[in-house]
Amino acid sequence: MVATANRRRGRVLGAAVSVIACASLVSGCAQVISGVPTTLGGYSTTSVAGLPAADGPSGPKEGAPQAPLPVEGTDNGEMDKLARNAVADVDAYWAEAFPQAFDGKKFEPVKRLISYDSGAPGGQLCKQNTAGMVNAFYCPSEDLVAWDRGTLLPELNNSFGPLAVVTVLAHEMGHAVQHRAGTVAQNDPVIVLEQQADCFTGAYFRHVAEGSSQYFQVSTGSGLNEVMGVLNFIRDSPGTSDFTGSNAHGTAFDRVSAFQFGFSDGPQRCAEMTNEEVTKRTTLFQNWKPTQQETELPIDDKSLKAVQESLHSVFRDTGAEPPRVIAEPRTCSGRQPTSPASFCTETNTISLNVPELREIATPPSKASQSAGYGDFAAYAQIASRYALSVQKAAGYSVDDEAAGLRTACMVGAWSGLLVEDPIGQRNPVGRLRIVPEDIDEGVSALLGEESLIAANANGDQVPVGFARVEAFRVGVQEGLAPCTTKYDS
């Protein structure tokens, strides 16, 4: 994140923004927010794509059988049992969903399932040596799915839980689906295949969330948060890959967006992810160079002023009186303060706890053991309170869950208007700039449980992570206008 308009610099840590909305973002920003809330296309804060929002058990179902699928090279250990059940369950889903989605075609299971240990002496598999290959993959030429039971699966299971293993294998099976359905062209960039596979993964998890899985269960609350957290963790960083790279999967924002499309709209939406569609909305810009990246924007007076000016520029056309920002905690009559930023409706002021903002702005690393996310995630907390001020001026409630969704959407819209891509297809607002990976910090924070990005004036965060990320995504991709038409009271 950088506060200089005439030098293309940025920083790396979290990221995302969609090219789809250059025109719509600007036009959305230029529209004055009506003081009368509408009911057009309202989104529920108590459901996830039509399913009840709830926490509950997530993972393997108690008493689930062991799938009889043959697996080559297996040691019959716990990781292979989990992987075998995952593939069997994905097979069962596609046996039903594939004919409905693809003109009555029958789904054929992959020919071979192979388990290997990347820490053992390697053998040849799909023209690669498995020694040191910490991976899971689909090989179209041999129609096989393989996984590393020695390192990859145990690390996923230990870090995120058993559904992380299911997520990765559902993704690999997604490649088998696109191969059978013919949903990609021969010359499509790899990222198109990967985005489709993430989308197919979302469609499968809808089946699990509906209770239709024989082997697994996932709650629409914390369970889906964990699944999306896996995609958030396994992401590309600008400067290490590009849109046309042979290993491009997309930023966290890209991957979670694709997953949500599949979960909400099903396999047919995934098939619409053509090269043209992905190119328009991907945040992994082509030809983004490492020299276009920089260190974190510090939390200091100069940076705070730059963020305020950016917010003024983006929200100027709403007609709302800009709130006053105070770089210290202040009390507000009749309202408990929120931290690290607090909006006082009576005085139209935002007061800050700068030390706490700095903690959020410190990116996680082995050296620092920080619980923070990076600079963008910290400044997004301030943007969220600014968004509440705009809502208050327009006559909206700032105390209910709808206010939290509007806030996440408006922070997303602000984010999208700060991006300048290296091929000049966007027309960003103001002087502040962010680059791909900044907004991934926002996704990470939204999947956490203490962020203000999707919280109302009382600090009450929208309880469902799926809804929080979705509202943020709508703002990034569609601009400011939908924030007050989709997320009404």
C-alpha positions as a printed NumPy array, in Angstrom:
array([[  0.   ,   0.   ,   0.   ],
       [  1.495,   3.327,  -0.978],
       [  0.465,   6.967,  -0.837],
       [  2.103,   8.174,  -4.041],
       [  0.12 ,   8.515,  -7.233],
       [  2.929,   9.128,  -9.702],
       [  5.089,   6.137,  -8.804],
       [  3.825,   2.608,  -9.257],
       [  4.773,   1.002,  -6.02 ],
       [  3.017,  -1.375,  -3.707],
       [  3.62 ,  -4.074,  -1.135],
       [  3.071,  -7.741,  -0.71 ],
       [  1.003,  -9.529,   1.85 ],
       [ -2.551, -10.163,   1.165],
       [ -4.311,  -9.007,  -2.092],
       [ -6.942,  -8.673,  -4.614],
       [ -8.983,  -6.587,  -6.855],
       [-10.97 ,  -7.223,  -9.934],
       [-10.384,  -5.785, -13.363],
       [-14.027,  -6.477, -14.162],
       [-15.2  ,  -3.252, -12.632],
       [-13.096,  -0.385, -13.961],
       [-16.113,   1.312, -15.508],
       [-18.75 ,   0.087, -13.089],
       [-16.656,   0.975, -10.053],
       [-16.271,   4.547, -11.163],
       [-19.915,   4.921, -12.127],
       [-20.942,   3.317,  -8.837],
       [-18.83 ,   5.79 ,  -6.903],
       [-20.343,   8.7  ,  -8.77 ],
       [-23.871,   7.853,  -7.682],
       [-25.29 ,   9.677,  -4.677],
       [-26.503,   7.279,  -2.006],
       [-30.23 ,   7.646,  -1.553],
       [-31.424,   8.478,   1.935],
       [-34.303,   6.032,   1.512],
       [-33.226,   2.381,   1.871],
       [-34.465,   0.15 ,  -0.937],
       [-35.425,  -3.5  ,  -0.943],
       [-33.934,  -4.381,  -4.31 ],
       [-32.019,  -7.642,  -4.161],
       [-31.532,  -7.635,  -0.397],
       [-29.073, -10.179,   1.005],
       [-29.857, -12.064,   4.21 ],
       [-27.462, -11.91 ,   7.15 ],
       [-28.868, -15.176,   8.489],
       [-28.355, -17.41 ,   5.467],
       [-25.551, -18.57 ,   3.216],
       [-26.643, -18.747,  -0.416],
       [-30.107, -19.806,   0.74 ],
       [-28.967, -22.222,   3.464],
       [-29.44 , -21.408,   7.154],
       [-26.337, -19.807,   8.643],
       [-25.205, -21.866,  11.616],
       [-22.179, -23.281,  13.366],
       [-21.971, -26.956,  14.103],
       [-19.809, -30.029,  13.59 ],
       [-17.578, -30.055,  10.528],
       [-15.383, -32.886,   9.294],
       [-15.825, -36.641,   8.82 ],
       [-19.24 , -37.95 ,   9.838],
       [-19.227, -40.22 ,  12.831],
       [-19.799, -43.791,  11.76 ],
       [-19.133, -43.107,   8.084],
       [-17.996, -46.214,   6.186],
       [-14.611, -46.709,   4.608],
       [-14.829, -46.25 ,   0.844],
       [-13.865, -49.342,  -1.17 ],
       [-11.951, -47.421,  -3.868],
       [ -8.629, -48.998,  -4.88 ],
       [ -5.614, -46.762,  -4.178],
       [ -2.193, -47.627,  -5.562],
       [  0.775, -47.28 ,  -3.238],
       [ -1.331, -46.796,  -0.13 ],
       [ -0.061, -47.514,   3.371],
       [ -3.696, -47.748,   4.537],
       [ -2.975, -45.087,   7.143],
       [ -5.325, -42.364,   8.354],
       [ -4.385, -39.882,   5.638],
       [ -5.08 , -42.347,   2.853],
       [ -8.372, -43.368,   4.453],
       [ -9.398, -39.707,   4.587],
       [ -8.286, -39.117,   0.991],
       [-10.057, -42.222,  -0.276],
       [-13.311, -41.187,   1.378],
       [-12.938, -37.681,  -0.014],
       [-12.584, -38.918,  -3.584],
       [-15.477, -41.357,  -3.129],
       [-17.707, -38.57 ,  -1.876],
       [-16.738, -36.215,  -4.691],
       [-17.417, -39.056,  -7.151],
       [-20.878, -39.537,  -5.676],
       [-21.639, -35.832,  -5.998],
       [-20.551, -35.622,  -9.624],
       [-22.38 , -38.824, -10.56 ],
       [-25.571, -36.912,  -9.787],
       [-24.6  , -33.331, -10.652],
       [-22.604, -33.9  , -13.85 ],
       [-25.512, -35.094, -16.057],
       [-27.669, -32.195, -14.842],
       [-24.966, -29.632, -15.537],
       [-23.59 , -30.998, -18.798],
       [-26.408, -32.098, -21.099],
       [-27.039, -35.528, -19.629],
       [-23.459, -36.754, -19.924],
       [-22.478, -39.513, -17.525],
       [-19.631, -38.853, -15.106],
       [-16.842, -41.406, -15.277],
       [-14.602, -41.72 , -12.187],
       [-10.874, -41.233, -12.725],
       [ -9.046, -44.393, -13.759],
       [ -6.363, -44.396, -11.055],
       [ -5.874, -43.087,  -7.518],
       [ -2.288, -43.028,  -6.295],
       [ -0.797, -42.312,  -2.882],
       [  2.905, -41.606,  -2.43 ],
       [  5.281, -40.323,   0.217],
       [  7.298, -37.304,  -0.92 ],
       [  9.9  , -38.096,   1.747],
       [ 10.638, -41.537,   0.334],
       [ 12.733, -42.492,  -2.717],
       [ 10.725, -41.361,  -5.692],
       [  9.15 , -43.08 ,  -8.601],
       [  7.876, -41.778, -11.923],
       [  4.332, -40.495, -11.938],
       [  2.911, -38.521, -14.844],
       [  6.501, -37.987, -16.091],
       [  7.578, -36.542, -12.72 ],
       [  9.614, -37.985,  -9.888],
       [  7.656, -38.042,  -6.651],
       [ 10.716, -37.588,  -4.406],
       [ 10.29 , -34.225,  -2.698],
       [  7.039, -33.512,  -4.603],
       [  4.816, -32.134,  -1.839],
       [  1.685, -31.921,  -3.914],
       [ -1.665, -33.291,  -4.985],
       [ -2.546, -33.263,  -8.664],
       [ -4.672, -34.517, -11.523],
       [ -2.836, -35.902, -14.551],
       [ -5.104, -35.717, -17.63 ],
       [ -2.854, -37.789, -19.9  ],
       [ -3.118, -40.754, -17.508],
       [ -6.474, -39.785, -15.942],
       [ -5.233, -40.137, -12.379],
       [ -5.405, -38.232,  -9.121],
       [ -2.376, -38.509,  -6.822],
       [ -1.518, -37.107,  -3.4  ],
       [  1.418, -36.906,  -1.035],
       [  0.417, -38.731,   2.14 ],
       [  3.832, -38.146,   3.741],
       [  3.963, -34.346,   4.012],
       [  1.146, -32.474,   2.258],
       [ -1.92 , -34.196,   3.658],
       [ -0.644, -34.353,   7.266],
       [  0.33 , -30.661,   7.158],
       [ -3.084, -29.665,   5.791],
       [ -4.841, -31.799,   8.377],
       [ -2.738, -30.457,  11.262],
       [ -3.025, -26.824,  10.183],
       [ -6.649, -26.606,   9.053],
       [ -8.364, -29.872,   9.94 ],
       [ -9.553, -32.83 ,   7.842],
       [-11.745, -30.721,   5.562],
       [ -8.562, -29.121,   4.217],
       [ -7.627, -32.485,   2.749],
       [-11.128, -32.821,   1.302],
       [-10.86 , -29.309,  -0.177],
       [ -7.606, -30.039,  -1.991],
       [ -8.833, -33.355,  -3.395],
       [-12.17 , -31.856,  -4.44 ],
       [-10.138, -29.238,  -6.327],
       [ -8.076, -31.903,  -8.104],
       [-11.228, -33.806,  -8.976],
       [-12.525, -30.518, -10.359],
       [ -9.806, -30.761, -13.006],
       [-11.1  , -34.207, -13.928],
       [-14.581, -32.71 , -14.247],
       [-13.453, -29.963, -16.628],
       [-11.513, -32.536, -18.666],
       [-14.648, -34.65 , -19.047],
       [-16.997, -31.732, -19.642],
       [-14.717, -29.896, -22.067],
       [-15.165, -26.576, -20.27 ],
       [-11.717, -25.208, -21.117],
       [-10.012, -24.528, -24.42 ],
       [ -6.65 , -25.988, -25.305],
       [ -4.847, -22.642, -25.175],
       [ -6.499, -21.289, -22.02 ],
       [ -4.062, -20.044, -19.348],
       [ -3.611, -22.34 , -16.357],
       [ -5.386, -19.859, -14.1  ],
       [ -8.64 , -20.476, -16.003],
       [ -8.397, -24.192, -15.2  ],
       [ -7.577, -23.425, -11.569],
       [-10.43 , -20.961, -11.144],
       [-12.873, -23.494, -12.584],
       [-11.555, -26.174, -10.237],
       [-12.029, -23.849,  -7.244],
       [-15.556, -23.169,  -8.444],
       [-16.301, -26.887,  -8.819],
       [-14.969, -27.298,  -5.273],
       [-17.522, -24.761,  -4.082],
       [-20.315, -26.63 ,  -5.881],
       [-19.285, -29.866,  -4.151],
       [-19.212, -28.215,  -0.727],
       [-22.756, -26.963,  -1.304],
       [-23.696, -30.662,  -1.518],
       [-21.903, -31.286,   1.8  ],
       [-23.485, -28.243,   3.485],
       [-26.936, -29.451,   2.43 ],
       [-26.331, -32.667,   4.375],
       [-26.19 , -34.862,   1.26 ],
       [-22.704, -36.265,   1.837],
       [-22.288, -39.817,   3.105],
       [-18.861, -39.118,   4.534],
       [-18.548, -35.467,   5.578],
       [-20.384, -32.526,   7.137],
       [-19.647, -28.799,   7.095],
       [-21.352, -25.969,   8.919],
       [-22.221, -22.833,   6.991],
       [-20.494, -20.792,   9.707],
       [-17.056, -21.732,  10.993],
       [-16.884, -24.835,   8.779],
       [-17.016, -22.896,   5.522],
       [-14.642, -20.339,   7.053],
       [-12.073, -23.108,   7.452],
       [-12.554, -24.323,   3.892],
       [-12.182, -20.817,   2.468],
       [ -9.202, -20.349,   4.778],
       [ -7.42 , -23.171,   2.955],
       [ -7.874, -21.372,  -0.383],
       [ -6.796, -18.129,   1.291],
       [ -3.607, -19.826,   2.467],
       [ -2.728, -21.57 ,  -0.81 ],
       [ -2.604, -18.549,  -3.077],
       [ -0.384, -16.774,  -5.567],
       [  1.601, -13.635,  -4.826],
       [  2.136, -10.965,  -7.481],
       [  5.766, -10.958,  -8.476],
       [  6.115, -14.729,  -8.052],
       [  3.66 , -15.677, -10.776],
       [  1.505, -13.971, -13.353],
       [ -1.778, -14.521, -15.101],
       [ -0.185, -16.599, -17.847],
       [  2.172, -18.525, -15.559],
       [  2.242, -22.304, -15.681],
       [  1.456, -22.512, -11.959],
       [ -0.96 , -19.588, -11.543],
       [ -3.878, -20.346,  -9.238],
       [ -4.975, -16.803,  -8.381],
       [ -4.791, -14.605,  -5.333],
       [ -6.802, -15.442,  -2.225],
       [ -9.516, -13.068,  -3.429],
       [ -9.654, -14.831,  -6.806],
       [ -9.781, -18.3  ,  -5.286],
       [-12.383, -17.528,  -2.636],
       [-14.491, -15.684,  -5.226],
       [-14.479, -18.714,  -7.517],
       [-15.392, -20.998,  -4.608],
       [-18.299, -18.751,  -3.665],
       [-19.571, -18.672,  -7.251],
       [-19.703, -22.469,  -7.28 ],
       [-21.269, -22.74 ,  -3.84 ],
       [-23.978, -20.185,  -4.64 ],
       [-24.715, -20.908,  -8.292],
       [-23.565, -24.462,  -8.995],
       [-21.481, -26.114, -11.749],
       [-23.13 , -24.172, -14.567],
       [-21.565, -20.975, -13.228],
       [-18.182, -22.675, -13.19 ],
       [-18.488, -23.579, -16.852],
       [-18.912, -19.864, -17.599],
       [-15.381, -19.194, -16.369],
       [-13.863, -18.723, -19.779],
       [-10.556, -17.046, -20.533],
       [-12.394, -13.792, -21.214],
       [-14.411, -13.912, -17.979],
       [-11.426, -14.757, -15.778],
       [ -9.243, -12.144, -17.481],
       [-11.79 ,  -9.442, -16.659],
       [-12.044, -10.167, -12.957],
       [ -8.725, -11.735, -11.973],
       [ -6.554,  -9.845,  -9.539],
       [ -3.395, -11.617, -10.704],
       [ -2.42 ,  -9.039, -13.292],
       [ -0.349, -10.008, -16.261],
       [  3.282,  -8.881, -16.219],
       [  3.208,  -7.599, -12.631],
       [  6.857,  -7.164, -11.702],
       [  8.491,  -7.553,  -8.277],
       [  9.934,  -4.034,  -8.627],
       [  6.38 ,  -2.705,  -8.411],
       [  6.132,  -3.832,  -4.814],
       [  7.323,  -2.304,  -1.591],
       [  7.21 ,  -2.501,   2.176],
       [  4.236,  -1.958,   4.454],
       [  2.783,   1.54 ,   4.726],
       [  3.535,   2.538,   8.334],
       [  0.849,   3.573,  10.777],
       [  1.891,   7.182,  11.315],
       [  0.469,  10.684,  10.925],
       [  1.523,  10.999,   7.29 ],
       [ -0.037,   7.691,   6.288],
       [ -3.203,   8.32 ,   8.28 ],
       [ -3.619,  11.62 ,   6.464],
       [ -3.156,   9.881,   3.103],
       [ -5.832,   7.333,   3.968],
       [ -8.236,  10.066,   5.055],
       [ -7.683,  11.945,   1.793],
       [ -8.287,   8.735,  -0.141],
       [-11.561,   8.097,   1.677],
       [-12.643,  11.705,   1.083],
       [-11.95 ,  11.297,  -2.638],
       [-13.792,   8.005,  -3.022],
       [-16.885,   8.986,  -1.016],
       [-17.063,  12.668,  -1.984],
       [-19.89 ,  12.167,  -4.463],
       [-22.152,  10.632,  -1.824],
       [-22.645,  14.122,  -0.409],
       [-21.858,  12.932,   3.127],
       [-19.965,  15.265,   5.466],
       [-16.537,  13.682,   6.035],
       [-16.021,  12.496,   9.609],
       [-13.199,  13.918,  11.729],
       [-10.447,  11.376,  12.465],
       [ -8.689,  11.57 ,  15.838],
       [ -5.522,   9.549,  16.395],
       [ -6.366,   8.583,  19.973],
       [ -9.244,   6.794,  21.764],
       [-12.197,   8.989,  22.702],
       [-15.414,   8.321,  24.571],
       [-18.785,   8.688,  22.893],
       [-21.941,   9.43 ,  24.844],
       [-24.292,   6.469,  24.944],
       [-22.063,   4.14 ,  22.895],
       [-19.3  ,   1.717,  23.812],
       [-16.123,   2.349,  21.81 ],
       [-14.853,  -0.252,  19.36 ],
       [-11.219,  -0.99 ,  18.782],
       [ -8.955,  -0.243,  16.989],
       [-11.289,   2.358,  15.459],
       [-14.549,   3.749,  16.789],
       [-17.264,   5.798,  15.109],
       [-19.262,   8.244,  17.233],
       [-22.595,   8.987,  15.606],
       [-23.271,  12.081,  17.733],
       [-20.11 ,  13.934,  16.788],
       [-19.337,  12.273,  13.41 ],
       [-15.823,  11.433,  14.575],
       [-13.597,   8.381,  14.222],
       [-11.192,   7.811,  17.1  ],
       [ -8.24 ,   5.46 ,  16.749],
       [ -6.163,   3.207,  18.948],
       [ -2.899,   3.564,  17.048],
       [ -0.937,   0.848,  18.932],
       [ -3.655,  -1.699,  18.123],
       [ -3.709,  -0.6  ,  14.496],
       [  0.023,  -1.215,  14.37 ],
       [ -0.48 ,  -4.733,  15.691],
       [ -2.969,  -5.467,  12.925],
       [ -0.625,  -3.883,  10.373],
       [  2.273,  -6.161,  11.336],
       [  2.157,  -9.059,   8.863],
       [  2.475, -12.573,  10.248],
       [  5.904, -14.139,  10.071],
       [  7.911, -16.783,  11.873],
       [ 10.147, -14.07 ,  13.262],
       [  7.467, -11.754,  14.626],
       [  4.775, -14.305,  15.565],
       [  2.382, -11.459,  14.808],
       [ -1.355, -12.002,  14.917],
       [ -1.754,  -9.171,  12.408],
       [ -2.483,  -9.25 ,   8.704],
       [ -0.643,  -6.312,   7.126],
       [ -1.056,  -2.602,   6.509],
       [ -4.128,  -2.798,   4.297],
       [ -6.072,  -4.801,   6.887],
       [ -5.301,  -2.107,   9.465],
       [ -6.365,   0.798,   7.27 ],
       [ -9.497,  -1.111,   6.241],
       [-10.592,  -0.897,   9.897],
       [-10.558,   2.892,   9.572],
       [-12.324,   2.711,   6.205],
       [-15.07 ,   0.64 ,   7.805],
       [-15.838,   3.347,  10.369],
       [-15.772,   5.961,   7.597],
       [-18.306,   3.862,   5.697],
       [-20.589,   3.956,   8.739],
       [-20.43 ,   7.739,   8.705],
       [-21.55 ,   7.733,   5.06 ],
       [-24.41 ,   5.363,   5.888],
       [-25.511,   7.507,   8.829],
       [-25.589,  10.6  ,   6.619],
       [-27.776,   8.749,   4.11 ],
       [-30.321,   7.777,   6.739],
       [-29.4  ,   4.134,   7.196],
       [-29.192,   2.34 ,  10.507],
       [-25.616,   1.764,  11.643],
       [-26.524,  -0.644,  14.452],
       [-27.897,  -3.744,  12.708],
       [-26.329,  -6.655,  10.79 ],
       [-27.251,  -5.095,   7.459],
       [-24.974,  -2.196,   8.423],
       [-22.123,  -4.69 ,   8.758],
       [-22.701,  -6.027,   5.25 ],
       [-23.029,  -2.541,   3.769],
       [-19.794,  -1.635,   5.51 ],
       [-17.891,  -4.623,   4.107],
       [-19.235,  -3.814,   0.641],
       [-18.243,  -0.143,   0.899],
       [-14.743,  -1.009,   2.127],
       [-14.49 ,  -3.311,  -0.895],
       [-15.618,  -0.507,  -3.215],
       [-13.008,   1.836,  -1.714],
       [-10.379,  -0.865,  -2.197],
       [-11.275,  -1.443,  -5.822],
       [-10.913,   2.231,  -6.609],
       [ -7.333,   2.348,  -5.333],
       [ -5.884,  -0.242,  -7.687],
       [ -3.679,   0.669, -10.616],
       [ -2.726,  -2.314, -12.704],
       [  0.546,  -2.405, -14.653],
       [ -1.11 ,  -2.392, -18.062],
       [ -3.158,   0.716, -17.34 ],
       [ -6.693,  -0.618, -17.683],
       [ -7.925,   1.034, -14.49 ],
       [ -8.494,   4.637, -13.547],
       [ -7.922,   4.756,  -9.786],
       [ -9.221,   7.536,  -7.539],
       [ -7.046,   9.869,  -5.473],
       [ -3.381,   9.442,  -4.561],
       [ -3.379,   6.286,  -2.463],
       [ -2.557,   3.056,  -4.315],
       [ -2.742,  -0.615,  -3.504],
       [ -1.541,  -3.594,  -5.515],
       [ -2.715,  -7.18 ,  -5.823],
       [ -2.213,  -8.926,  -2.517],
       [ -3.214,  -5.939,  -0.411],
       [ -6.862,  -6.913,  -0.533],
       [ -6.031, -10.516,   0.342],
       [ -5.248,  -9.053,   3.749],
       [ -8.851,  -7.929,   3.854],
       [-10.043, -11.448,   2.982],
       [ -7.871, -12.904,   5.745],
       [ -9.228, -10.412,   8.271],
       [-12.818, -11.063,   7.178],
       [-12.346, -14.782,   7.771],
       [-11.186, -13.972,  11.314],
       [-13.512, -13.292,  14.192],
       [-12.48 ,  -9.849,  15.445],
       [-12.313,  -7.536,  12.43 ],
       [-14.377,  -4.36 ,  12.082],
       [-14.443,  -4.551,   8.278],
       [-17.91 ,  -6.173,   8.361],
       [-19.065,  -4.799,  11.717],
       [-21.706,  -2.247,  12.672],
       [-21.14 ,   0.805,  14.859],
       [-21.284,  -1.346,  18.002],
       [-18.497,  -3.572,  16.699],
       [-20.856,  -6.499,  16.117],
       [-19.409,  -8.424,  13.179],
       [-21.736, -10.181,  10.737],
       [-21.64 , -13.715,  12.186],
       [-21.108, -15.632,   8.943],
       [-17.717, -15.409,   7.238],
       [-19.155, -16.406,   3.845],
       [-21.491, -13.402,   3.927],
       [-18.716, -11.065,   5.094],
       [-16.392, -12.036,   2.247],
       [-19.224, -12.014,  -0.291],
       [-20.235,  -8.452,   0.592],
       [-16.611,  -7.305,   0.371],
       [-16.269,  -9.053,  -2.999],
       [-19.417,  -7.365,  -4.356],
       [-17.928,  -3.981,  -3.472],
       [-14.572,  -4.719,  -5.082],
       [-16.075,  -6.111,  -8.268],
       [-19.221,  -3.993,  -8.684],
       [-18.473,  -0.734,  -6.902],
       [-20.394,   1.348,  -4.404],
       [-23.909,   1.296,  -5.884],
       [-24.848,  -2.303,  -4.876],
       [-23.818,  -1.672,  -1.277],
       [-27.049,   0.182,  -0.548],
       [-29.363,  -1.764,  -2.872],
       [-28.343,  -5.321,  -2.012],
       [-27.666,  -4.839,   1.677],
       [-30.73 ,  -3.048,   2.931],
       [-32.373,  -3.198,   6.33 ]])
